[in-house]
Amino acid sequence: GARYTEDEKSVTLLEEDPGLDRDYKAKDDWSETTGAATLMYYINDDINVYAKVSQGYAAGIYNPSTIGRGAGPADPTFALIPADPEETTAYELGIKSQLAGGRVQLNAALFYNDNTNLQSTDFVDGVRQTINSGESNTTGAEVDLIWLPGESWTVNASYGYADTDYDEPGKFSTPLHTGNAGVQYDLVADYGLWTARFDATYMGETRFSISDPRVKSESRTLLNARLGLSEVSALGGDLRFALWGKNLADEEYIEHGANYGSYTGYTWGQPRSYGLDVTYEF
């Protein structure tokens, strides 16, 4: 397949802004042709391997909030210059399979992304703006497993590895390792369906700021559990109940952070929490 895209964007800074002496306007346009191709080979009815190459594109973007506000008049220069478009060419090799008579689903992939000018949002000198990250490449792997060990049991697990190498130091870093695992038990009763589930998620260290490498989160593992009863017929409708707990180990972790110039701010993840959901559909 192939796609041709044209984008046109404009920005207007109004004189009503107390720092501006007149209206300022800017306009730009971009165009790009991208394509994708996949070659797939079926080893048998249950296993296939594939090779894929695809291109991605995102238009340039303006940052109207980046008006400079120093001691003198406001400076609209940076607000009128858009960040460049981002482009990615992605290569992927993978396998998809159903094994053990359909009781095991195993998918795996290796990928390599050649990136140009990825658009990253950061606080630079206390101002939130979207900037280009220059040339970079990402190498990674993904594995997903679903296993049905018994009539009522489901086990799932996944692992992801992604390493992004920038041509300039001090860039964002995505988590090098991510993963999750869970086990679920389903029991059919005369009055409804019981479901019990326990899962764990892992995320490695993540850096949030280009300008300040200290703004980051440490690796974390979160534990969650849920006990539910569904498909309960009552009052002419269906009732569902769920008792759940999130972050059972009460892990302290950072979801996002930013350097605002005069201080550094963080958004913390939710602490241990419990809840009961009752849903009635009619």
VOKOLDREN-704801 format. One record per residue: residue in three letters; z, y, x of N, C-alpha, C in turn. Coordinates in steps of 0.2 Angstrom, whole numbers, padded with zeros to 4 digits, always signed. Atoms other than C-alpha are relative to their C-alpha. Last residue first. Layout:
residues N
ALAZYXZYXZYX ...
END
This chain:
residues 282
PHE+0002+0002+0007+0157-0016-0157-0006+0003-0002 GLU+0007-0001+0002+0163-0015-0139-0001-0003-0007 TYR+0002+0003+0006+0182-0014-0134-0007+0002-0002 THR+0006-0003+0003+0187-0011-0116-0002-0004-0007 VAL+0001+0004+0007+0205-0013-0109-0007+0003-0003 ASP+0005-0002+0004+0207-0009-0090-0001-0004-0007 LEU+0002+0005+0005+0223-0011-0081-0005+0003-0005 GLY+0002-0002+0007+0226-0003-0065-0001-0005-0005 TYR+0001+0005+0005+0233-0003-0048-0002+0002-0006 SER+0000-0002+0007+0232+0008-0032-0001-0006-0005 ARG-0001+0006+0005+0235+0007-0014+0000+0002-0007 PRO-0005+0005-0002+0229+0023-0006+0000-0006-0004 GLN-0005+0001+0005+0212+0032-0010+0006-0005+0003 GLY+0001+0005+0005+0203+0037+0006+0006-0001-0005 TRP-0003+0007-0002+0206+0053+0015-0002-0005-0006 THR-0001+0003+0006+0195+0068+0015+0002-0007+0001 TYR+0001+0007+0001+0197+0077+0031+0001-0001-0007 GLY-0002+0002+0006+0196+0096+0037-0002-0008-0001 THR+0004+0006+0001+0195+0103+0054+0003-0003-0006 TYR-0004+0006+0001+0200+0121+0056-0004-0006-0001 SER-0007-0002-0001+0194+0139+0061+0004-0006-0001 GLY-0001-0005-0004+0176+0132+0063+0007+0002+0002 TYR+0002-0007+0003+0174+0122+0048+0001+0006+0004 ASN-0003-0005-0004+0174+0105+0058-0003+0007-0003 ALA+0005-0005-0002+0170+0091+0045+0004+0006+0004 GLY-0004-0006-0003+0178+0075+0039-0005+0005+0003 HIS+0005-0006-0003+0173+0061+0028+0005+0005+0003 GLU+0007+0001+0003+0181+0044+0021-0005+0005+0003 ILE+0004-0006+0001+0196+0044+0032-0007-0002-0003 TYR+0007-0001-0003+0208+0029+0032-0003+0007-0003 GLU+0002-0007+0000+0226+0024+0028-0007+0001+0004 GLU+0003-0003-0006+0227+0006+0023-0001+0007+0000 ASP-0001-0007+0000+0238+0002+0008-0002+0003+0007 ALA-0004-0001-0006+0237-0017+0011+0002+0007+0001 LEU-0006+0003+0001+0231-0019-0007+0005+0001+0006 ASN-0003-0002-0006+0217-0006-0005+0007-0003+0000 LYS+0005-0002-0006+0212-0009-0023+0005+0002+0006 GLY-0004-0004-0005+0222-0018-0037-0005+0001+0006 TRP+0003-0001-0007+0215-0024-0053+0004+0003+0005 LEU-0005-0002-0005+0220-0031-0070-0002+0000+0007 ALA+0000+0001-0007+0205-0032-0082+0006+0003+0004 PHE-0006-0002-0004+0204-0035-0100-0001-0001+0007 ARG-0001+0002-0007+0188-0036-0111+0006+0003+0003 LEU-0005-0003-0004+0186-0036-0130+0000-0003+0007 ASP-0002+0004-0006+0171-0040-0140+0005+0004+0004 GLY+0003-0003-0006+0167-0034-0158+0003-0005+0006 GLY+0007-0001+0001+0170-0039-0176-0003+0002+0006 LEU+0001-0006+0004+0189-0036-0175-0008+0001-0001 ALA-0006-0003+0004+0191-0048-0160-0003+0006-0005 SER+0002-0003+0007+0179-0059-0150+0006+0002-0004 VAL-0005+0002+0005+0185-0061-0132-0002+0003-0007 GLU+0003+0004+0005+0170-0062-0120+0005-0002-0006 SER+0006-0003+0004+0180-0056-0106-0002-0004-0005 LEU+0001+0004+0006+0197-0059-0097-0005+0004-0004 GLY+0002-0002+0006+0199-0052-0079-0001-0005-0006 LEU-0001+0005+0005+0209-0053-0064-0002+0002-0006 ARG+0001-0001+0007+0204-0042-0049+0001-0006-0004 ALA+0000+0006+0004+0208-0041-0031-0001+0003-0007 ASN+0000-0001+0008+0204-0029-0017+0001-0006-0004 LEU-0001+0006+0004+0208-0028+0002+0000+0002-0007 LEU-0003-0001+0007+0201-0014+0013+0000-0007-0004 THR+0001+0006+0004+0197-0016+0032+0004+0001-0007 ARG-0005+0002+0005+0195-0001+0043-0002-0006-0004 SER+0002+0006+0004+0187+0006+0058+0006-0002-0005 GLU-0001+0007-0004+0193+0023+0064-0003-0005-0005 SER-0004+0004+0003+0185+0039+0056+0001-0006+0004 LYS+0003+0007+0001+0177+0053+0065+0006-0004-0004 VAL+0000+0000+0007+0178+0072+0069-0003-0007-0002 ARG-0006+0002+0002+0181+0071+0088+0001-0001-0008 PRO-0001+0008+0000+0163+0071+0091+0007-0002-0001 ASP-0006+0002-0002+0162+0090+0086+0001-0008+0000 SER-0002-0005-0004+0145+0098+0084+0007-0002+0003 ILE+0004-0001-0006+0136+0083+0077+0004+0005+0005 SER+0002-0007-0002+0150+0079+0065-0004+0000+0006 PHE+0003-0004+0005+0154+0064+0055-0003+0006+0002 ARG-0001-0007-0002+0157+0050+0067-0004+0004-0005 THR+0005-0004+0002+0160+0032+0060+0001+0008+0002 GLU-0001-0007-0001+0171+0018+0067-0007+0004-0002 GLY-0001-0002-0007+0167+0001+0059+0001+0008+0001 MET+0004-0005-0003+0168-0003+0041+0002+0002+0007 TYR-0001-0003-0007+0175-0019+0034-0005+0005+0001 THR+0005-0004-0003+0177-0025+0016+0002+0003+0006 ALA-0002-0004-0006+0188-0039+0009-0006+0004+0002 ASP+0005-0001-0005+0187-0048-0008+0003+0005+0005 PHE-0003-0003-0006+0197-0057-0021-0005+0002+0005 ARG+0004-0001-0006+0191-0062-0038+0004+0004+0005 ALA-0004-0002-0005+0198-0070-0054-0004+0001+0007 THR+0003-0001-0007+0187-0072-0069+0005+0003+0005 TRP-0004-0002-0005+0193-0079-0086-0004+0001+0007 LEU+0002+0002-0007+0180-0081-0099+0005+0004+0004 GLY+0003-0004-0004+0185-0081-0118-0001-0002+0007 TYR+0000-0007+0002+0194-0088-0132-0003+0005+0004 ASP+0002+0000+0007+0190-0107-0130-0001+0007-0003 ALA-0005+0002+0005+0191-0105-0111-0003+0001-0007 VAL+0002-0001+0006+0178-0104-0097+0006-0003-0005 LEU-0003+0005+0004+0186-0102-0080-0002+0001-0007 ASP+0002-0001+0007+0177-0092-0066+0003-0006-0004 TYR-0001+0006+0004+0184-0091-0048-0001+0001-0008 GLN-0001-0001+0007+0178-0079-0036+0000-0006-0003 VAL+0000+0006+0003+0179-0077-0017+0001+0001-0007 GLY-0004+0000+0007+0174-0062-0007+0000-0007-0002 ALA-0001+0007+0002+0168-0056+0010+0004-0001-0006 ASN-0005+0002+0005+0162-0040+0017+0000-0007-0002 GLY+0000+0007+0003+0154-0033+0032+0004+0000-0006 THR-0003+0000+0006+0150-0018+0043+0000-0007-0003 HIS-0001+0007+0004+0147-0016+0061+0003+0002-0007 LEU+0004+0005-0004+0140-0001+0072+0001-0007-0004 PRO-0004+0006-0003+0146+0011+0059-0004-0005+0003 THR-0002+0004+0005+0134+0026+0059+0004-0006+0002 SER+0000+0007-0001+0135+0038+0073+0002-0004-0006 PHE-0004+0004+0004+0131+0056+0072+0000-0007+0002 LYS+0003+0000+0007+0124+0065+0087+0005-0004-0004 GLY-0004-0004+0005+0133+0071+0103-0002-0001-0007 PRO-0007+0002+0001+0120+0065+0116+0004+0004-0006 GLU-0004-0005-0002+0101+0069+0114+0008-0003-0002 ASP+0002-0003-0006+0088+0056+0113+0004+0005+0003 TYR+0004-0007+0000+0097+0047+0100-0002+0002+0007 ASP+0000-0003-0006+0101+0028+0099-0004+0006+0000 THR+0005-0006-0001+0106+0021+0083+0001+0003+0006 ASP-0002-0004-0005+0115+0004+0082-0006+0005+0001 ALA+0005-0006-0001+0115-0005+0066+0003+0004+0005 TYR+0000-0003-0007+0124-0022+0063-0005+0005+0000 GLY+0005-0004-0002+0127-0029+0045+0002+0003+0007 TYR-0002-0003-0006+0137-0044+0039-0006+0005+0002 SER+0005-0003-0003+0138-0052+0022+0002+0004+0006 ALA-0002-0004-0006+0149-0064+0013-0007+0003+0003 ASN+0006-0005-0003+0149-0072-0004+0003+0003+0006 VAL-0002-0003-0006+0159-0087-0011-0006+0004+0002 THR+0006-0004-0004+0157-0092-0029+0003+0003+0006 TRP-0001-0004-0006+0168-0106-0037-0006+0004+0002 SER-0003-0006+0002+0168-0113-0055+0001+0005+0006 GLU+0002-0002+0007+0157-0128-0053+0002+0007-0002 GLY-0002+0004+0006+0160-0130-0035-0002+0003-0006 PRO-0003+0006-0003+0155-0124-0017+0002-0005-0006 LEU-0003+0003+0006+0143-0111-0024+0003-0007+0002 TRP-0001+0007-0001+0138-0101-0008+0004-0002-0007 ILE-0004+0002+0006+0131-0084-0007+0000-0007-0001 LEU-0001+0007+0002+0126-0078+0010+0004+0000-0006 ASP-0003+0000+0007+0119-0061+0016+0000-0008-0001 VAL+0000+0007+0002+0114-0057+0035+0004+0000-0007 GLU-0003+0001+0006+0108-0041+0041+0000-0007-0002 ALA+0001+0006+0003+0102-0035+0059+0005-0001-0007 GLY-0005+0003+0004+0100-0019+0068-0002-0007-0003 THR+0001+0008-0001+0091-0008+0080+0005-0003-0004 THR-0005+0004+0002+0089+0011+0076-0002-0008+0000 ASN+0002+0007+0003+0079+0023+0085+0006-0004-0002 SER-0005+0005+0000+0080+0042+0088-0003-0007-0002 GLU+0003+0007+0000+0070+0057+0091+0006-0005+0000 GLY+0004+0001-0005+0078+0074+0085-0003-0007+0000 SER-0003+0004-0005+0093+0075+0074-0005-0002+0006 ASN+0004+0006-0002+0086+0089+0063+0004-0004+0006 ILE+0003-0001-0006+0098+0101+0054-0004-0007+0002 THR+0004+0006-0001+0105+0102+0036-0004+0002+0006 GLN+0007-0001-0001+0118+0116+0035-0003-0007+0001 ARG+0003+0006+0002+0136+0119+0031-0007+0001+0000 VAL+0005-0001+0005+0143+0134+0040-0004-0007-0001 GLY-0003-0001+0007+0159+0134+0050-0005+0000-0006 ASP-0003-0006+0000+0150+0136+0067+0003+0002-0007 VAL+0002-0003-0006+0139+0121+0062+0003+0007+0000 PHE-0003-0006-0001+0146+0110+0048-0001+0003+0007 ASP-0005-0001-0004+0134+0095+0046+0003+0008+0000 THR-0003-0006+0002+0120+0088+0036+0007+0000+0004 SER-0007+0001+0000+0108+0077+0045+0004+0006-0002 GLN-0003-0006+0002+0089+0077+0043+0008-0002-0001 LEU-0004+0002+0005+0081+0063+0054+0004+0007-0002 ASN-0003-0005+0004+0069+0072+0065+0004-0002-0006 THR+0002-0007-0003+0058+0057+0071+0004+0005-0005 ASN-0002-0006+0004+0065+0039+0068-0002+0007+0004 ASP+0002-0006-0005+0058+0023+0075+0000+0006-0004 ASN+0003-0007+0003+0067+0010+0065-0001+0005+0005 TYR+0001-0006-0005+0069-0008+0071-0003+0006-0004 PHE+0004-0006+0001+0075-0023+0060+0000+0005+0005 LEU-0001-0004-0006+0081-0041+0060-0005+0007-0001 ALA+0005-0005-0002+0084-0049+0043+0001+0003+0007 ALA-0002-0004-0007+0094-0063+0036-0006+0004+0002 ASN+0005-0005-0002+0095-0071+0018+0002+0003+0007 LEU-0001-0003-0007+0105-0087+0014-0006+0005+0001 GLN+0005-0005-0001+0107-0093-0004+0001+0004+0006 VAL+0000-0005-0006+0117-0109-0005-0006+0005+0000 ARG-0007-0002-0001+0120-0120-0020+0001+0005+0005 GLY-0002-0007+0004+0102-0120-0025+0007+0002+0001 GLY+0001+0001+0007+0100-0139-0020+0001+0006-0004 ALA-0005+0005+0003+0108-0137-0004-0001+0000-0007 LEU-0001+0006-0003+0097-0122+0001+0005-0004-0004 GLN-0005+0004+0004+0089-0107-0006+0001-0007+0002 SER-0001+0007+0001+0081-0096+0007+0005-0002-0005 LYS-0004+0001+0007+0075-0079+0012+0000-0007-0002 ILE+0000+0006+0004+0070-0075+0030+0004+0000-0006 GLY-0006+0003+0003+0067-0059+0040-0002-0007-0003 LEU+0002+0007+0000+0057-0048+0052+0006-0004-0004 GLU-0005+0005+0003+0057-0030+0049-0003-0007+0000 TYR+0002+0006-0001+0049-0014+0057+0005-0005-0002 ALA-0005+0006+0000+0052+0003+0050-0004-0007+0001 THR+0004+0006+0001+0042+0019+0054+0005-0006+0001 THR-0003+0006-0003+0053+0034+0050-0006-0005-0001 GLU+0004+0006+0001+0049+0052+0047+0002-0006+0004 GLU-0002+0005-0004+0059+0068+0044-0005-0006-0001 PRO+0000+0007+0003+0052+0084+0039+0003-0005+0004 ASP+0007+0004+0000+0057+0099+0049+0001-0006-0004 ALA-0001+0006-0004+0073+0110+0044-0007-0004+0000 PRO-0002+0006+0002+0067+0126+0036+0001-0005+0005 ILE+0003+0005-0004+0068+0143+0043+0002-0007-0002 LEU+0007-0001+0001+0072+0157+0031-0004-0005+0004 ALA+0001+0002+0007+0091+0153+0030-0007+0000-0002 PHE+0000+0007+0001+0091+0154+0049-0001-0003-0007 THR+0005+0003-0004+0085+0172+0050+0000-0008-0001 PRO+0003+0005+0004+0095+0179+0035-0004-0005+0004 ASP+0006+0002-0003+0107+0189+0046-0003-0006-0004 ALA+0002+0007+0000+0120+0198+0036-0006-0001+0003 PRO+0003+0003+0006+0124+0216+0041-0002-0008+0001 GLY+0005-0004+0003+0136+0219+0055-0003-0003-0006 ALA-0003-0007+0001+0153+0211+0060-0005+0005-0003 GLY-0004-0002-0006+0146+0193+0058+0003+0007-0002 ARG-0005-0005+0002+0140+0185+0042+0004+0002+0005 GLY-0005-0002-0005+0125+0174+0046+0004+0006-0002 ILE+0000-0008-0002+0116+0168+0031+0006+0002+0004 THR-0002-0002-0007+0117+0149+0032-0001+0007+0002 SER-0007-0001-0001+0119+0145+0013+0001+0002+0008 PRO-0001-0007+0002+0100+0146+0010+0007+0002+0001 ASN-0007+0000+0001+0097+0130+0020+0002+0008-0002 TYR-0003-0007-0001+0079+0126+0017+0008-0001+0000 ILE-0005-0003+0005+0072+0108+0018+0003+0006+0002 GLY-0004-0005-0003+0057+0099+0026+0005+0003-0006 ALA+0002-0007-0001+0050+0085+0016+0005+0004+0004 ALA-0004-0005+0004+0056+0067+0018-0003+0007+0002 TYR+0001-0007-0002+0045+0053+0025+0004+0004-0005 GLY-0004-0004+0005+0046+0034+0026-0001+0007+0002 GLN-0002-0007-0002+0034+0022+0034+0003+0003-0005 SER+0001-0006+0005+0033+0003+0032+0002+0006+0003 VAL+0000-0007-0004+0031-0013+0043-0001+0005-0006 LYS+0002-0006+0004+0035-0030+0036+0000+0006+0005 ALA+0000-0005-0005+0036-0048+0043-0002+0006-0004 TYR+0004-0006+0001+0041-0062+0032+0000+0005+0005 VAL-0001-0004-0005+0049-0080+0031-0005+0006-0001 ASN+0006-0004-0002+0050-0091+0016+0002+0005+0005 ILE-0001-0004-0006+0062-0105+0011-0007+0004+0001 ASP-0007-0003-0001+0065-0114-0005+0001+0005+0006 ASP-0001-0004+0006+0047-0119-0011+0007+0004+0000 ASN+0000+0004+0006+0042-0123+0006+0002+0004-0006 ILE-0001+0006-0004+0038-0114+0023+0000-0006-0005 TYR-0005+0005+0003+0032-0100+0012+0000-0006+0004 TYR+0002+0007-0001+0024-0086+0023+0005-0005-0003 MET-0005+0005+0002+0025-0068+0019-0003-0007+0001 LEU+0003+0006+0000+0015-0053+0027+0006-0005-0001 THR-0005+0006-0001+0021-0036+0022-0004-0007+0000 ALA+0003+0006+0001+0012-0019+0023+0005-0006+0001 ALA-0004+0006+0000+0017-0002+0020-0004-0006+0000 GLY+0003+0006+0003+0009+0016+0021+0005-0006+0001 THR-0004+0006-0002+0013+0034+0023-0003-0007-0003 THR+0002+0007+0003+0002+0049+0022+0004-0005+0003 GLU-0001+0006-0004+0011+0066+0024-0004-0006-0003 SER+0004+0005+0003+0009+0084+0018+0001-0006+0005 TRP+0000+0006-0005+0021+0099+0021-0004-0006-0004 ASP+0003+0006+0003+0022+0116+0013-0001-0005+0006 ASP+0003+0004-0004+0032+0132+0017-0003-0006-0004 LYS+0004+0006+0004+0038+0147+0008-0003-0004+0006 ALA+0004+0005-0005+0050+0161+0013-0003-0006-0004 LYS+0003+0006+0003+0058+0176+0004-0004-0004+0005 TYR+0004+0003-0005+0070+0190+0008-0003-0007-0003 ASP+0001+0007+0001+0076+0203-0005-0004-0003+0006 ARG+0006+0001+0004+0083+0219+0002-0001-0008-0002 ASP+0002-0007+0001+0098+0226+0012-0007+0000-0005 LEU+0008-0001-0001+0107+0210+0012-0002+0007-0002 GLY+0002-0001-0007+0126+0208+0015-0007+0001+0001 PRO-0003-0006-0003+0132+0212-0003-0002+0001+0008 ASP-0004+0002-0005+0120+0198-0010+0003+0006+0004 GLU-0006+0000+0003+0112+0206-0024+0006-0002+0004 GLU-0003-0006-0002+0097+0209-0013+0007+0001-0003 LEU+0000-0006+0004+0092+0191-0017+0004+0006+0003 LEU-0007-0003-0001+0088+0178-0005+0000+0006-0003 THR-0001-0007+0001+0073+0168-0011+0007+0002+0001 VAL-0007-0003+0001+0068+0151-0005+0000+0007-0001 SER-0001-0007-0002+0052+0141-0006+0007+0002-0001 LYS-0007-0002+0002+0046+0123-0006+0001+0007+0002 GLU+0000-0007-0001+0029+0114-0006+0007+0003-0003 ASP-0006-0004+0002+0027+0096-0004+0000+0007+0001 GLU+0000-0007-0002+0012+0085-0003+0006+0003-0003 THR-0005-0004+0003+0012+0066-0003-0001+0007+0003 TYR+0001-0007-0003-0001+0053+0001+0005+0005-0004 ARG-0002-0006+0004+0004+0035-0002-0001+0006+0004 ALA+0000-0006-0004-0002+0018+0005+0002+0006-0005 GLY+0000-0006+0004+0000+0000+0000+0000+0006+0004 
END
